[in-house]
Amino acid sequence: MSDHPGTSDTPDPLDAFEELIAEETDRDPDLAVIEAGSRTLRTQGGSPQADVPGRPEDPEVDKALREVETELATRWGETKLEPSVARIAALMDVLGDPQRAYPSIHITGTNGKTSTARMIEALLGAFELRTGRYTSPHVQSVTERISLDGAPVSAERFVETYQDIKPYVEMVDSAQEYRLSFFEVLTGMAYAAFADAPVDVAVVEVGMGGSWDATNVIDGDVAVITPIDLDHTDRLGGTTAEIAVEKSGIVKQGATVILAQQPVDAAQVLLKKAVEVDATVAREGLEFGIVARQVAVGGQMVTLRGLGGEYPEVYLPLHGAHQAHNASVALAAVEAFFGVGAQRAEPLDIDTVRKAFAAVSSPGRLEVVRRSPTVVLDAAHNPAGAEAAAEAVREAFDFSRLIGVVGASGDKNVRGLLEAFEPIFAEVVVTQNSSHRAMDADELAAIAVEVFGDERVQVEPRLPDALEAAITLAEEEGEFSGGGVLVTGSVITVGEARLLLGKG
């Protein structure tokens, strides 16, 4: 274990990590962990990756960004909602409706939204369009949520955008019953930044639902709906049909709707909405889909059937059948944006499509962050996502012994998530992340024991200890045994583990 944290004689950076988080008692814990992690562990991993930025190197810029984060953290978090677009609509009005300055592709669904958005962005960029992408939640830095030209905006630009719209935010706050929320302000920032750039097209992922989501002040030329499953049932409904009603709210008059494979009841709702607003529908498995796929080194090779024809031998550097399905949806969305299948019959240029997909990344989605033993991160946080991740692990990795590290949120179907992973985990180390939403490790362990049995469950409340314990268990069979670790259960858990393992 010479290459993992805490084995040298120097002070353990993981202890400092915990101390710095504890100091941040007056701040949102999600923001505190981002700051603390990058301050203590920045030197462990080389330069930050372009799509997951670390803290700014310039102390003044870092200070300014922290001030913005602190101000944003005083607002309602993303789990506290008052279902309405009234506040964001008012903000757009005083800003001059920046969201109408460019066409947009709007994405909703339960799982796969961010990966699909990244693929759409890559394809549009490959065809020399200037893109803006808005996704959530972030893995490590809040600046990840707003991207221009395929990369997160700089900390300087993020701060400037916030300062530009702040007077208008305060104006709306004073006129509304409730202040704009954290997510609503970020949405306003994204739309303003895209107009200021300016972008040729915006790729926008909903935060939750669709109808009353803050992003839903745009009229997406293309509406993308990834697979719908049960999640946020307390807010969106207890069946996939009820959830589909909310998500169908992004389908606008005359739009093109790209439907991933859906449960029958959800599909019926979505198709009915399309008819009501005279939208054109393209369905995965009928108008487009996967022709063939096979595992390849570092990902998979797929042949996709789009709205304009076949796209053979496309390399996708992501694991799992679910990512191939995301790719087919993304391709159809971009074809629809360019009018393929409607105004034009010929497919997109195959070489450009191949180049775009080969460059796609999706941090925290079956991402390998370490070898010997292999440590994989996946942000699955509901049963459907966990089932897709488990199947992908079986297909893409040949682990002789896989140890799970699970830290979940208390408002999720944790039992269902654990049951999905039970067949592939030899043992599971349950833990908790720093978020106030995190399920207590002992409470999570009680559920895990019912699913895995007492002998296969270990409890380590501190995530650094959980990682070390899992790596130790994976190494028990020897250096060349094929043991591995999968860290999962929450985007926040994955983001913190990514920092602890020297990424970002």
C-alpha positions in Angstrom: 0.0 0.0 0.0 3.0 2.3 -0.5 1.1 4.5 -3.0 -2.0 5.2 -1.1 -2.5 8.0 1.5 -1.1 7.8 5.0 1.8 5.3 4.6 4.8 7.7 4.9 6.3 9.3 8.0 5.0 12.7 7.1 1.9 14.1 8.7 -1.2 12.3 7.4 -3.0 14.7 5.0 -6.2 12.8 5.6 -6.2 13.9 9.2 -5.8 17.5 8.1 -8.6 17.0 5.7 -11.0 16.1 8.5 -9.7 18.9 10.7 -10.3 21.5 8.0 -13.8 20.2 7.3 -14.6 20.5 11.1 -13.4 24.1 11.1 -15.9 25.0 8.4 -18.9 24.9 10.8 -20.6 27.9 9.4 -20.6 26.8 5.8 -22.4 24.3 3.6 -20.6 21.0 4.3 -20.6 20.1 0.6 -18.6 23.3 -0.1 -16.4 22.8 2.9 -15.2 19.4 1.8 -14.3 20.7 -1.7 -12.2 23.5 -0.2 -10.5 21.3 2.5 -9.8 18.5 0.1 -8.1 20.6 -2.5 -6.1 22.5 0.2 -4.7 19.3 1.8 -4.3 16.9 -1.1 -3.6 19.1 -4.1 0.1 17.9 -4.2 -0.9 14.2 -4.4 -2.1 14.1 -7.9 -0.4 16.1 -10.8 -2.2 18.9 -12.5 -5.9 19.1 -12.2 -7.9 17.5 -15.0 -9.6 20.0 -17.3 -13.1 18.8 -16.6 -12.7 18.6 -12.8 -11.0 21.8 -11.6 -9.3 22.2 -8.3 -9.1 25.3 -6.2 -7.6 28.4 -8.0 -3.9 28.7 -7.6 -4.1 32.5 -7.2 -4.9 33.3 -3.5 -7.0 36.3 -4.4 -9.1 34.4 -6.9 -9.5 31.6 -4.4 -10.6 34.1 -1.8 -13.2 35.6 -4.2 -14.5 32.2 -5.2 -14.9 31.2 -1.5 -16.8 34.4 -0.9 -19.2 33.5 -3.7 -19.6 29.9 -2.4 -20.3 31.2 1.1 -23.0 33.6 -0.2 -24.6 30.8 -2.3 -24.5 28.5 0.7 -26.8 30.9 2.6 -29.6 30.2 0.2 -31.9 27.2 0.1 -30.0 24.0 -0.9 -31.0 21.8 -3.8 -33.1 19.5 -1.6 -35.4 22.3 -0.3 -37.9 23.2 -3.0 -40.9 25.4 -3.5 -42.2 24.0 -6.9 -42.4 27.1 -9.1 -40.6 28.8 -11.9 -41.9 32.2 -10.8 -38.6 33.4 -9.2 -36.3 32.2 -12.0 -38.7 33.7 -14.6 -38.6 37.0 -12.7 -34.8 36.9 -12.7 -34.7 36.1 -16.4 -37.0 39.1 -17.0 -34.8 41.6 -15.3 -31.7 40.2 -17.0 -33.3 40.6 -20.4 -34.2 37.0 -21.0 -30.6 35.8 -21.8 -31.9 32.2 -22.2 -33.6 33.2 -25.4 -30.3 34.4 -27.0 -29.4 30.9 -28.3 -31.1 27.5 -29.2 -31.0 24.8 -26.5 -31.1 21.1 -26.0 -32.9 20.3 -22.7 -32.3 17.0 -20.9 -34.3 15.3 -18.1 -34.7 11.7 -16.9 -33.6 9.8 -13.8 -30.2 8.4 -14.7 -27.6 9.2 -17.3 -28.4 12.9 -17.8 -24.9 14.3 -17.1 -23.1 11.6 -19.2 -25.6 12.2 -22.1 -25.1 16.0 -21.8 -21.3 15.6 -22.0 -21.7 13.4 -25.1 -24.0 15.9 -26.8 -21.6 18.7 -25.9 -18.7 16.8 -27.4 -20.6 16.1 -30.6 -21.7 19.7 -31.1 -18.2 21.0 -30.4 -16.7 18.6 -32.9 -19.0 20.2 -35.5 -17.4 23.5 -34.6 -20.3 25.0 -32.6 -19.6 27.0 -29.5 -21.3 25.2 -26.6 -22.5 26.0 -23.2 -23.3 23.1 -20.8 -25.1 23.3 -17.5 -25.2 20.2 -15.4 -25.6 19.2 -11.7 -24.6 18.2 -9.2 -20.8 18.8 -9.4 -18.3 16.2 -8.5 -15.7 18.5 -6.8 -16.0 22.1 -7.7 -19.1 24.2 -8.2 -17.5 25.8 -11.3 -18.0 22.4 -13.1 -21.7 23.1 -13.4 -21.2 25.8 -16.0 -19.0 24.9 -19.0 -18.1 26.8 -22.2 -16.5 25.2 -25.2 -16.3 21.8 -23.4 -14.5 23.0 -20.2 -15.7 24.4 -16.9 -15.6 28.2 -16.7 -12.6 29.6 -14.8 -13.0 30.6 -11.2 -12.5 34.2 -12.3 -15.3 34.0 -14.8 -17.6 32.3 -12.3 -17.0 35.1 -9.8 -17.5 37.8 -12.5 -20.7 36.2 -13.6 -22.0 36.1 -10.1 -21.1 39.7 -9.4 -22.7 40.8 -12.7 -26.1 39.3 -11.8 -26.0 39.8 -8.0 -27.8 43.2 -8.1 -30.6 41.6 -10.1 -30.8 38.6 -7.8 -31.2 40.9 -4.9 -33.9 42.8 -6.8 -35.9 39.6 -7.3 -35.3 38.5 -3.8 -36.9 41.6 -2.4 -40.0 41.2 -4.6 -40.7 37.5 -4.0 -42.1 35.6 -1.0 -39.0 33.4 -1.0 -35.4 34.3 -2.0 -34.0 32.6 -5.0 -32.5 29.3 -4.2 -28.9 28.1 -4.6 -29.9 26.2 -7.8 -31.9 29.1 -9.2 -29.0 31.6 -8.8 -26.7 29.1 -10.5 -29.2 28.6 -13.3 -29.4 32.4 -13.8 -25.6 32.6 -13.9 -25.4 29.8 -16.5 -27.9 31.4 -18.8 -26.3 34.8 -18.5 -22.8 33.4 -19.1 -24.0 31.6 -22.2 -25.5 34.7 -23.6 -22.4 36.7 -22.8 -20.0 34.2 -24.4 -22.1 34.0 -26.7 -22.7 30.3 -27.4 -24.2 28.7 -30.5 -26.2 26.2 -28.5 -26.8 25.4 -24.8 -27.0 21.9 -23.4 -29.0 22.1 -20.2 -29.7 19.3 -17.7 -32.6 19.7 -15.3 -31.9 19.7 -11.6 -35.0 17.7 -10.6 -38.2 16.8 -12.5 -39.0 19.1 -15.3 -42.2 21.2 -15.2 -41.2 23.4 -12.2 -37.4 22.9 -12.5 -35.5 26.2 -12.5 -34.0 25.3 -15.9 -37.5 25.2 -17.5 -37.6 28.8 -18.6 -36.0 27.7 -21.9 -37.8 26.4 -24.9 -35.6 23.5 -25.9 -35.5 22.9 -29.7 -34.7 19.3 -28.7 -36.0 17.7 -25.5 -34.1 14.6 -24.4 -35.6 12.2 -21.8 -33.2 9.6 -20.5 -34.6 6.5 -18.7 -37.1 7.2 -16.0 -37.1 5.3 -12.8 -38.0 5.8 -9.1 -36.1 8.5 -7.5 -37.1 11.7 -5.5 -40.5 9.9 -5.1 -41.5 12.3 -2.3 -41.3 15.2 -4.7 -42.0 13.7 -8.2 -44.4 10.9 -7.5 -44.5 7.2 -6.5 -44.7 5.6 -9.9 -42.7 6.1 -13.1 -45.9 7.4 -14.8 -46.3 10.1 -12.2 -42.6 11.0 -12.5 -43.0 11.1 -16.3 -45.7 13.7 -15.9 -43.3 16.1 -14.2 -40.4 15.3 -16.6 -42.6 15.8 -19.7 -42.8 19.5 -18.7 -39.7 20.2 -20.7 -41.4 19.1 -24.0 -42.4 22.4 -25.7 -44.5 23.2 -28.7 -43.1 21.9 -31.9 -39.9 20.5 -30.3 -38.3 17.2 -31.2 -38.3 14.7 -28.4 -35.6 12.1 -28.1 -36.8 9.2 -25.9 -34.5 6.7 -24.4 -36.0 3.3 -23.6 -38.7 3.9 -21.0 -41.1 1.9 -18.7 -44.4 1.4 -20.6 -46.4 3.7 -18.3 -43.8 6.4 -18.5 -43.6 6.1 -22.3 -47.4 6.5 -22.6 -47.3 9.7 -20.6 -44.5 11.1 -22.6 -46.0 10.3 -26.0 -49.3 11.8 -24.9 -47.6 15.1 -24.0 -45.8 15.1 -27.4 -49.1 14.8 -29.2 -50.6 17.6 -27.1 -47.8 20.1 -28.1 -47.3 18.8 -31.7 -43.8 17.6 -31.0 -41.9 15.1 -33.1 -40.8 12.0 -31.3 -37.8 9.7 -32.0 -37.8 6.5 -29.8 -34.7 4.4 -28.9 -35.2 0.9 -30.3 -37.4 2.2 -33.2 -36.1 5.3 -34.9 -32.6 5.0 -33.4 -30.6 2.7 -31.2 -27.6 0.4 -30.8 -26.8 -2.0 -33.6 -23.8 -3.7 -32.0 -21.4 -3.2 -29.1 -18.4 -5.0 -27.7 -16.0 -4.5 -24.9 -12.8 -2.7 -25.8 -9.7 -1.6 -23.9 -10.7 1.4 -21.7 -14.3 1.3 -23.0 -16.3 -0.2 -25.8 -16.8 -0.2 -29.6 -20.3 0.5 -30.7 -22.2 0.7 -34.0 -25.1 3.1 -33.6 -28.2 3.6 -35.8 -29.1 7.2 -35.9 -31.9 9.2 -37.5 -29.9 9.4 -40.7 -28.3 6.0 -40.9 -25.6 3.8 -39.3 -22.5 4.9 -37.6 -20.2 1.9 -37.5 -17.1 1.3 -35.2 -17.5 4.2 -32.8 -15.1 4.0 -29.9 -16.6 5.1 -26.6 -14.1 5.4 -23.7 -16.8 4.7 -21.1 -17.9 1.4 -19.6 -21.2 -0.3 -19.6 -24.3 -0.9 -21.7 -26.0 2.1 -20.1 -23.3 4.4 -21.6 -23.8 2.9 -25.0 -27.5 3.7 -24.7 -26.6 7.2 -23.6 -24.4 7.5 -26.7 -27.3 6.5 -29.0 -29.6 9.1 -27.3 -26.9 11.8 -27.5 -26.3 11.1 -31.2 -30.0 11.2 -32.0 -30.3 14.5 -30.1 -27.5 16.1 -32.1 -28.9 14.7 -35.4 -32.3 16.2 -34.5 -30.7 19.5 -33.7 -29.1 19.6 -37.1 -32.3 18.5 -38.8 -31.2 15.0 -39.8 -34.3 12.9 -40.5 -36.4 16.0 -41.1 -34.8 18.7 -43.2 -32.0 16.5 -44.4 -31.6 12.8 -45.1 -27.8 12.2 -45.0 -26.2 11.3 -41.7 -23.6 13.3 -39.8 -20.0 13.0 -40.9 -18.8 9.6 -39.4 -15.2 10.7 -38.8 -16.4 13.7 -36.8 -18.7 11.6 -34.8 -16.0 9.1 -34.0 -13.6 11.8 -33.0 -16.2 13.4 -30.7 -17.1 10.2 -28.9 -13.5 9.1 -28.5 -12.8 12.3 -26.5 -15.8 11.9 -24.1 -15.2 11.7 -20.4 -17.6 11.5 -17.5 -15.8 11.9 -14.1 -17.2 9.7 -11.3 -19.0 7.3 -13.7 -17.1 4.0 -13.5 -13.9 6.1 -13.4 -10.6 4.3 -12.7 -8.6 6.5 -10.4 -5.9 4.1 -9.2 -4.2 0.8 -10.0 -2.8 -2.0 -7.8 -5.4 -2.5 -6.6 -7.8 -0.9 -9.0 -10.1 1.7 -7.5 -13.2 2.6 -9.4 -15.6 5.5 -8.6 -19.2 5.5 -9.6 -21.9 8.0 -8.6 -24.8 5.5 -8.6 -27.2 6.7 -5.9 -30.4 4.8 -6.7 -31.2 1.1 -7.4 -31.5 1.6 -11.2 -28.1 3.3 -11.3 -26.6 0.7 -9.1 -27.9 -2.1 -11.3 -26.4 -0.5 -14.4 -23.1 0.0 -12.6 -23.0 -3.5 -11.3 -23.6 -5.0 -14.7 -21.0 -2.8 -16.2 -18.4 -3.9 -13.6 -19.2 -7.5 -14.4 -18.6 -6.9 -18.1 -15.6 -4.5 -18.1 -13.5 -5.7 -15.1 -12.2 -9.1 -14.2 -12.0 -8.6 -10.5 -11.3 -11.8 -8.5 -12.5 -10.0 -5.3 -14.3 -6.6 -5.3 -14.7 -4.6 -2.1 -17.4 -1.9 -2.0 -17.2 1.4 -0.2 -20.7 2.8 0.2 -21.7 6.2 1.5 -25.3 7.2 0.7 -27.7 10.0 1.3 -30.4 9.4 3.9 -33.3 10.3 1.5 -32.5 7.5 -1.0 -33.6 3.9 -1.4 -30.4 2.6 0.3 -31.7 -1.0 0.6 -32.4 -1.2 -3.1 -28.9 0.2 -3.9 -27.2 -2.3 -1.6 -29.2 -5.2 -3.0 -28.1 -4.2 -6.5 -24.4 -4.4 -5.5 -24.7 -7.4 -3.2 -23.9 -10.0 -6.0 -20.6 -8.3 -7.0 -19.2 -7.2 -3.6 -17.2 -9.8 -1.6 -17.4 -7.4 1.3 -18.7 -3.8 1.8 -17.2 -1.0 3.9 -20.0 1.4 4.9 -19.1 5.0 5.6 -20.5 8.5 5.3 -19.5 11.6 3.5 -19.4 15.1 5.0 -22.8 16.3 3.7 -25.6 17.0 6.2 -27.7 14.7 3.9 -25.4 11.7 4.5 -26.9 8.6 6.2 -25.3 7.8 9.5 -22.7 5.1 9.0 -24.2 2.9 11.8 -27.7 3.3 10.3 -26.3 2.3 6.9 -24.5 -0.6 8.4 -27.7 -2.0 10.0 -29.3 -2.1 6.5 -26.1 -3.6 5.0 -26.0 -6.4 7.5 -29.5 -7.4 6.5 -28.5 -7.5 2.9 -24.9 -8.9 3.1 -24.8 -10.7 6.4 -22.7 -9.5 9.4 -19.4 -11.2 8.2 -19.3 -9.1 5.0 -19.9 -5.7 6.5 -17.3 -3.4 8.0 -18.1 0.1 9.4 -15.7 3.0 9.0 -17.5 6.4 9.7 -14.6 8.4 8.2 -14.3 8.1 4.5 -10.4 8.1 4.5 -10.5 5.1 6.9 -13.1 3.4 4.7 -10.9 3.8 1.7 -7.8 2.5 3.5 -9.8 -0.5 4.9 -11.2 -1.4 1.5 -7.8 -1.2 -0.2 -6.3 -3.4 2.5 -9.1 -6.0 2.0 -8.6 -5.9 -1.8 -4.8 -6.4 -1.4 -5.2 -9.5 0.8 -5.1 -11.9 -2.1 -1.7 -10.5 -3.2 -0.4 -7.9 -5.6 -1.4 -9.7 -8.8 -4.7 -11.3 -7.6 -7.1 -9.0 -9.3 -8.7 -7.4 -6.2 -10.5 -4.1 -6.6 -12.5 -1.4 -4.9 -15.7 0.3 -6.0 -16.6 3.6 -4.3 -20.3 4.4 -4.7 -23.6 5.5 -3.2 -23.5 9.3 -3.8 -22.0 12.0 -6.0 -20.6 13.6 -2.8 -19.0 10.4 -1.6 -17.4 9.9 -5.0 -16.2 13.6 -5.2 -14.6 13.3 -1.7 -12.9 10.0 -2.6 -11.6 11.5 -5.8 -9.9 14.2 -3.8 -8.5 11.8 -1.2 -7.1 9.6 -4.0 -5.3 12.6 -5.6 -7.6 13.5 -8.4 -8.3 17.3 -8.8 
